[in-house]
Amino acid sequence: MKPLTQMTKKDIAQTKMIVFDVDGVLVPRGTKIKQEGDITTLQTKTIAEKQIAQIKKLNKKGFLININSGRGLYMLQEMFREILPFVSLTYENGSATWYRGKIYQHINSFKELKDVLPELKKIAFKNKNFKGFEPKEFIITIHCEKEIKEIEQTVKKYKNLTTIWNGEAYDIQIKNRQTKALGIRHVIKMFKLKKSNIMAIGDNYNDHEMLVESGTAISADKTRLKGDFYIPLEGEFLPADNLMQKILSLKN
């Protein structure tokens, strides 16, 4: 891996779309969530005005922008409301993409998830480390103070399902199929692009397939992910901020 400082104009010559993970990249990691019975309180994160301005500049330079996140659609729409006219939102780890008011569903996971959900609720509500279920359509996300092995063991009984632990929550989804890479492949078709036209940045384990599927991979946390370039963890700027500054400087 090379540090981002070594990126050149040649490295971005074929890039037509920049794909951003959200948590740990565009906003700090961490989710404030609390669940009491059927009532869930979830903090909506906000994107800094500076980064909104940078995304607008990238678009004016000719780059397509895609947000590829494990978050649900409604939270992403709220976060990126100012730039929705030209941003596509791929949500819930590649499950679907929203673009200009239309939803393109990439996978149907309802059948696989409906049986395991009641079991997971029983486990979660009696565990002191449970924080809440994040509202989602195509995957199940359980926020916990730390790992709950009973959740992992329960999901293992279902051959088509897998769990991904990201340090603060479990994503339960279809094994080997429901990934951010699935979203990338569909977005490439939607916009008639090639793999070489995609630059993707991520920072967590569930971003691995997304970076592999992209032409240029940017690791925002080299302790968790490998890429063509990496962004140092230290510094005053978020990883996406560093990347956008670099690309705009090369374009200028």
Buried (B, 14 or more C-beta within 10 A) or exposed (E): BEEBEEBEEEBBEBBBBBBBBBBBBBBEBEBEBEBEEEEBEBEEBEBBEEBBEBBBBBBEEEBBBBBBBBBBBBBBBEBBEEBBEBBBBBBBBBBBBBBEEEEBEBBEBEEBBEEBEEBBBEBBEEBEEBBBBBEBBBBBBBBBEEEBEBBBEBBEEBEBBBBBBBEBBBBBBBBEBBBBBBBBBBBBEBBEBEEEBBBBBBBBBBBBBBBBBBBBBBBBBBEBBEBBBBBEEEEEBBBBBBBBBBBBEBBE
